[in-house]
C-alpha cells in the first residue's frame, strides 16, 4: 500500500479479506487496518454487509479505490452489492465511470 500510494497511480484493491469492517469501533486491529488504508488515500467503496447469515451480517469483502494524482479523469465511482441467495456472500462491484464533460 505504501509503494502504490507513493507512485500516485490509480489503483483498486479487492478481495475476500475476512476482516470484518463492522467491528472497526470495537477491534483496534481492524481500526488500524482501515485507518492505514484511509491515510494512504485508499477509500472503501463497499460499506454495507457483504456476507449475511441468519445469525450475522459482516463486511468482509473489500474494495478500495485509490484515485492517484491525475484528477483530470473526472471519474465517478459507483459500487454496491448484488443481493442473491446463491451464496452467503453477496457479489460486490465497483464501477469507474469516466465523465468527459
Secondary structure, DSSP 8 states (H G I E B T S, - for coil): -HHHHHHT--EEEEEE----GGGTTT-HHHHHHHHHHHHTTEEES--S-SEE-SS-EE--EEEEEE--S-GGG-EEEEEEEE--SSSSB-EEEEEEEE---
